[in-house]
């Protein structure tokens, strides 16, 4: 290593951020692809709205259930190996969705995909915590989180076109094989900070700024499972404030990941040829929201505002904006419906940097377990939201679903305001 290299930090963490971005885009395509084909697949296989709601929620039953054990595994298995294994396996299960043709088969495969995807976001959080200093972390989390929106915004319309030309099964084959290929790419190229091509100056920059460069490296003795550790991540009011707030964020997200295309096609009677553009606009708005939120949060922190103000303010504003989805009940024009949906999802994007708070307040030795608990509680909404909308759709009252989302969003904002308190690490 030359003297210049030692003095000028490399930017290898930017490459890592791009790699996580791709992982997140694949993750969300594989959990939401079934919502795109649900109207046609349900008609083709004779599945009614209530049973389709069960299939759509099946992912989240196992995803939430496996969050806590997968969080513990994330603390014990290096991300270079753990991530590609689960990614390849859930991609194979996604391919199988295009083969089976029964309610039971689809439901069981969705359960399997949910269980295998469960460690993905705790891994993302661990990687970012190890690669980024505090002042850059919200921006990094905002960037990779935006993949769930921008990937869906541009790729979902293409998948809808693929469905109309080659059938709904082709959607599962395409997304599944894409994830399979990326799993091998991650295994070949990802390394922990000290094993990577990052020079000492970059490692020093990360570590001096609060990044935990040895996190997930396997360089420290692993702790055995302890019920006291689990008690730690569920006993603090501060942590529960973030858990409740994120449940509100994901409640809105899961509507867009499950029932949104069906709502436009079946209940707003939009043609399939028009729908790809309408599906894309709210996701583009959410992408803008999460990028803006991450930028503003880090900017406020660098300008001298306290950590609590910098991290919580964009999330609170975003949750309150998410409640505007209720306005879709009071307009008839498709353009106005999409306008309200886009405003609400823009707010949801702003509120989607909750993982930055986990990086700041989780116990240092329990980053994975805290992230797993956070994701477990928040993604109970992935069970409740599809079932609520499925039940209301079956009864002819789907508009009440937006009341449900709005109420939960306001509750989430109140949790951030009154429950969390000072943003500081639980020790």
C-alpha positions in Angstrom: 0.0 0.0 0.0 1.4 3.4 -1.0 1.6 6.4 1.3 -1.1 8.2 -0.8 -3.4 5.2 -0.4 -3.0 5.3 3.4 -3.8 9.1 3.5 -6.7 9.1 1.0 -9.7 6.9 2.0 -11.0 4.6 -0.7 -14.8 4.5 -1.3 -15.3 0.8 -1.3 -18.3 1.2 1.0 -20.1 2.8 -2.0 -19.8 -0.5 -3.9 -21.1 -2.3 -0.9 -24.1 0.0 -0.8 -24.8 -0.7 -4.5 -24.7 -4.4 -3.8 -27.2 -4.1 -1.0 -29.4 -2.0 -3.3 -29.6 -4.9 -5.8 -30.3 -7.4 -3.0 -33.2 -5.2 -1.7 -34.7 -4.8 -5.2 -34.6 -8.6 -5.7 -36.0 -9.2 -2.2 -39.1 -7.0 -2.8 -39.7 -8.2 -6.3 -39.9 -11.8 -5.0 -42.2 -10.9 -2.1 -44.5 -8.7 -4.3 -44.5 -10.4 -7.7 -47.5 -12.5 -6.8 -49.6 -9.3 -6.3 -49.0 -8.4 -9.9 -50.4 -11.6 -11.3 -53.1 -12.1 -8.5 -56.1 -10.9 -10.6 -55.2 -13.2 -13.6 -53.9 -16.1 -11.5 -56.9 -16.0 -9.2 -59.3 -16.2 -12.2 -57.2 -18.9 -13.9 -57.0 -21.1 -10.8 -60.4 -20.3 -9.4 -59.1 -18.6 -6.2 -61.6 -16.1 -4.5 -60.5 -12.8 -2.9 -60.4 -14.2 0.7 -58.2 -17.2 -0.2 -56.0 -14.9 -2.4 -55.6 -12.7 0.7 -54.4 -15.8 2.6 -51.9 -16.5 -0.1 -50.7 -12.9 -0.1 -50.3 -12.9 3.6 -48.6 -16.4 3.7 -45.2 -14.8 3.1 -45.5 -12.6 6.3 -46.6 -15.4 8.6 -43.3 -17.1 8.3 -41.3 -13.9 7.6 -42.4 -12.5 11.0 -42.1 -15.8 12.8 -38.5 -16.4 11.7 -37.3 -12.8 12.3 -36.0 -13.4 15.9 -34.2 -16.7 15.3 -32.8 -15.3 12.0 -31.6 -12.2 13.8 -29.7 -14.5 16.2 -28.2 -16.3 13.2 -27.2 -13.1 11.6 -25.1 -12.4 14.7 -23.4 -15.8 14.3 -23.0 -16.4 10.5 -20.9 -14.2 8.3 -22.9 -12.3 5.7 -20.7 -13.4 2.8 -22.0 -16.9 3.2 -25.4 -16.4 4.8 -26.8 -14.0 2.3 -26.2 -16.0 -0.9 -27.5 -19.2 0.7 -30.8 -17.8 1.6 -31.1 -15.8 -1.6 -30.5 -18.8 -3.8 -33.0 -20.9 -1.9 -35.8 -18.4 -1.9 -35.2 -17.7 -5.6 -35.6 -21.5 -6.3 -38.9 -21.4 -4.3 -40.0 -18.4 -6.4 -39.4 -20.4 -9.6 -41.6 -23.1 -8.1 -44.5 -20.6 -7.8 -44.7 -20.7 -11.6 -45.0 -24.5 -11.5 -47.7 -25.3 -8.9 -51.3 -24.6 -9.6 -53.2 -25.1 -6.3 -54.1 -22.9 -3.3 -52.2 -25.2 -0.9 -49.1 -25.3 -3.1 -49.0 -21.5 -3.5 -49.6 -20.9 0.2 -46.9 -23.3 1.3 -44.4 -21.8 -1.1 -45.1 -18.3 0.1 -44.5 -19.5 3.7 -41.2 -20.9 2.5 -40.1 -17.7 0.8 -41.0 -15.7 3.8 -38.9 -17.9 6.1 -35.9 -17.7 3.8 -36.2 -13.9 3.3 -36.4 -13.3 7.1 -32.7 -12.8 7.6 -32.3 -10.4 4.7 -32.9 -7.0 6.3 -31.1 -7.9 9.5 -28.1 -8.7 7.3 -28.5 -5.4 5.4 -28.5 -3.5 8.7 -25.5 -5.4 10.0 -23.5 -4.8 6.8 -24.3 -1.0 6.8 -23.5 -0.7 10.5 -20.1 -2.3 9.8 -19.4 -0.3 6.6 -20.7 3.3 7.3 -20.0 5.9 10.0 -22.9 7.5 11.8 -23.0 10.6 9.7 -23.4 8.6 6.5 -25.6 5.8 7.7 -29.1 7.2 7.2 -28.2 8.2 3.7 -26.9 4.7 3.0 -30.0 3.1 4.5 -32.2 5.5 2.6 -30.3 4.6 -0.6 -30.7 0.8 -0.3 -34.2 1.1 1.1 -35.1 3.1 -2.0 -34.5 -0.1 -4.1 -37.7 -1.6 -2.8 -39.5 1.4 -4.5 -37.5 2.2 -7.6 -37.0 -1.5 -8.4 -40.7 -2.0 -8.2 -41.5 1.2 -10.0 -39.6 0.3 -13.1 -39.6 -3.5 -13.0 -43.2 -4.1 -12.0 -44.5 -2.5 -15.2 -42.2 -4.7 -17.2 -43.4 -7.7 -15.4 -47.0 -6.8 -16.1 -46.1 -6.5 -19.8 -44.4 -9.9 -19.5 -47.5 -11.4 -17.9 -49.7 -10.1 -20.8 -47.4 -11.5 -23.4 -46.1 -14.8 -21.8 -48.6 -15.5 -19.0 -48.4 -15.1 -15.2 -46.0 -18.1 -14.7 -43.3 -16.3 -16.7 -43.2 -13.6 -14.0 -42.1 -16.1 -11.3 -39.5 -17.7 -13.7 -37.9 -14.4 -14.5 -37.7 -13.0 -11.0 -36.6 -16.4 -9.6 -33.7 -17.0 -12.0 -32.6 -13.4 -11.6 -32.2 -13.8 -7.8 -30.5 -17.1 -8.3 -27.8 -15.4 -10.4 -27.3 -12.5 -8.0 -26.8 -14.9 -5.1 -23.6 -16.2 -6.7 -22.4 -12.6 -7.5 -22.7 -11.7 -3.7 -20.7 -14.8 -2.7 -18.0 -14.0 -5.2 -17.5 -10.3 -4.4 -18.7 -9.4 -0.9 -16.1 -9.1 1.9 -16.2 -7.7 5.4 -14.4 -4.3 5.8 -11.1 -5.7 7.1 -11.0 -8.4 4.4 -12.0 -6.1 1.5 -10.0 -3.8 -0.8 -10.8 -0.8 1.4 -7.6 0.9 2.6 -6.6 1.7 6.2 -7.7 5.3 5.8 -11.3 4.2 4.9 -11.4 1.7 7.7 -10.2 4.4 10.1 -12.8 6.8 8.8 -15.6 4.3 9.3 -14.4 3.2 12.8 -13.7 6.7 14.1 -17.2 7.8 12.9 -19.0 5.1 14.8 -19.0 2.2 12.3 -18.5 -1.3 13.8 -16.0 -2.6 11.3 -15.6 -6.0 13.0 -19.3 -6.6 13.1 -20.1 -9.9 11.3 -16.5 -10.6 10.6 -16.2 -13.7 12.8 -13.2 -12.2 14.5 -14.8 -12.3 18.0 -16.0 -15.2 20.0 -19.6 -15.9 19.4 -22.1 -15.7 22.2 -24.3 -18.7 22.8 -28.1 -18.1 22.7 -29.4 -16.6 25.9 -32.9 -15.9 26.9 -31.5 -12.8 28.7 -30.5 -11.4 25.3 -34.0 -11.9 24.0 -35.4 -10.2 27.2 -33.0 -7.3 26.5 -34.4 -6.5 23.1 -38.1 -6.6 24.3 -37.9 -4.9 27.7 -37.0 -1.3 26.8 -39.6 1.3 26.0 -37.2 3.0 23.6 -37.0 -0.1 21.4 -40.8 -0.6 21.5 -41.3 2.9 20.3 -39.3 2.1 17.1 -41.0 -1.3 16.8 -44.5 0.2 16.9 -43.5 3.0 14.5 -42.2 0.6 12.0 -45.3 -1.5 12.2 -47.2 1.6 11.0 -44.7 2.1 8.2 -45.0 -1.4 6.9 -48.8 -1.5 7.2 -48.9 1.0 4.3 -46.2 -0.7 2.4 -47.9 -4.0 2.5 -51.0 -2.6 0.8 -48.9 -1.5 -2.1 -47.0 -4.8 -2.1 -50.1 -7.0 -2.1 -53.5 -5.4 -3.0 -52.6 -2.2 -4.9 -52.6 -3.7 -8.5 -55.8 -5.7 -7.7 -57.4 -2.5 -6.3 -56.6 -0.6 -9.5 -57.7 -3.3 -11.9 -60.6 -4.9 -10.1 -62.1 -2.1 -8.0 -61.1 1.0 -10.1 -61.6 -0.9 -13.4 -58.4 0.3 -15.0 -57.2 -1.6 -18.1 -54.1 -3.7 -17.9 -52.4 -1.7 -20.6 -52.9 1.5 -18.5 -52.1 0.0 -15.2 -48.3 -0.3 -15.5 -47.9 3.4 -15.6 -50.3 3.9 -12.6 -48.5 1.2 -10.7 -45.2 2.9 -11.2 -46.0 6.4 -10.1 -46.6 5.8 -6.4 -43.3 3.7 -6.2 -41.4 6.5 -7.9 -42.9 8.9 -5.4 -41.8 6.6 -2.5 -38.3 6.5 -4.0 -38.1 10.2 -4.0 -39.4 10.3 -0.4 -36.8 7.8 1.0 -33.9 9.5 -0.8 -35.0 12.9 0.5 -35.5 11.5 4.0 -32.0 9.9 4.2 -30.4 13.1 2.8 -32.2 15.5 5.1 -31.6 13.3 8.1 -27.8 13.1 7.6 -27.8 16.8 6.7 -29.5 17.8 9.9 -27.1 15.7 11.9 -24.1 17.2 10.2 -25.5 20.7 10.8 -25.5 20.2 14.5 -29.0 19.1 15.3 -29.4 16.3 17.8 -29.5 12.7 16.7 -33.2 12.4 17.8 -34.3 15.4 15.8 -32.3 14.3 12.7 -33.5 10.7 12.7 -37.1 11.0 14.0 -38.4 14.2 12.2 -38.5 12.8 8.6 -40.1 9.6 9.9 -42.9 11.5 11.8 -43.6 13.7 8.8 -43.7 10.7 6.5 -46.1 8.8 8.7 -48.5 11.7 8.8 -48.4 12.0 5.0 -49.1 8.3 4.7 -52.5 8.9 6.3 -53.5 10.9 3.2 -54.2 7.6 1.4 -57.7 8.1 2.9 -58.3 10.7 0.3 -58.6 8.0 -2.4 -62.0 7.1 -1.0 -63.4 10.5 -1.9 -62.4 10.9 -5.6 -63.5 9.1 -8.8 -60.9 10.2 -11.3 -58.1 7.6 -11.8 -55.6 10.4 -11.9 -56.8 11.8 -8.5 -56.7 8.3 -7.0 -53.1 7.9 -8.1 -52.3 11.4 -6.8 -53.5 10.4 -3.3 -51.7 7.1 -3.6 -48.5 8.8 -4.7 -48.6 11.4 -1.9 -49.2 8.7 0.7 -46.4 6.5 -0.6 -44.1 9.5 -0.8 -44.7 9.9 2.9 -44.2 6.2 3.4 -40.8 6.5 1.7 -39.9 9.3 4.0 -40.8 7.1 7.0 -38.7 4.2 5.8 -35.4 5.0 7.4 -36.3 3.3 10.7 -33.4 1.0 10.4 -31.1 3.9 11.0 -32.5 4.2 14.6 -31.8 0.4 15.1 -28.2 1.1 14.2 -28.0 3.8 16.9 -30.0 2.3 19.8 -29.5 -1.5 19.5 -27.1 -3.1 22.0 -23.7 -3.4 20.2 -23.6 -7.2 20.7 -27.2 -7.7 19.6 -27.5 -5.7 16.4 -28.9 -8.8 14.5 -31.3 -9.9 17.3 -32.6 -6.4 17.8 -33.0 -6.0 14.0 -34.8 -9.4 13.8 -37.2 -8.4 16.6 -37.8 -5.0 15.0 -38.6 -6.7 11.7 -40.7 -9.4 13.3 -43.0 -7.0 15.0 -43.2 -4.6 12.1 -44.0 -7.3 9.6 -47.0 -8.6 11.5 -48.5 -6.0 9.3 -47.7 -8.2 6.3 -50.2 -10.7 7.8 -52.8 -8.2 8.9 -52.9 -5.9 5.9 -53.6 -8.5 3.2 -56.2 -10.2 5.4 -58.0 -7.0 6.3 -58.2 -6.0 2.6 -59.1 -9.5 1.6 -61.9 -9.7 4.1 -63.2 -6.2 3.3 -63.0 -6.9 -0.5 -65.0 -10.0 0.0 -67.7 -8.0 1.9 -67.7 -5.1 -0.5 -66.1 -2.6 1.8 -62.6 -2.3 0.5 -62.6 1.5 1.1 -62.5 0.9 4.9 -59.1 -0.6 4.4 -57.7 2.9 3.8 -59.2 4.1 7.1 -57.3 1.3 8.7 -54.0 2.3 7.1 -54.5 6.0 8.1 -55.3 5.3 11.7 -52.3 3.0 12.1 -50.0 5.7 10.4 -51.1 8.3 12.9 -50.5 5.9 15.8 -47.0 5.3 14.4 -46.2 9.0 14.4 -47.4 9.3 18.0 -45.1 6.4 19.0 -42.1 8.3 17.6 -43.2 11.5 19.3 -44.1 10.2 22.8 -42.6 6.7 23.3 -39.0 6.5 22.0 -37.5 9.4 24.0 -33.8 10.2 23.6 -32.0 8.4 20.8 -29.0 6.6 22.4 -27.7 3.1 22.5 -29.1 0.6 24.9 -26.2 -0.9 26.9 
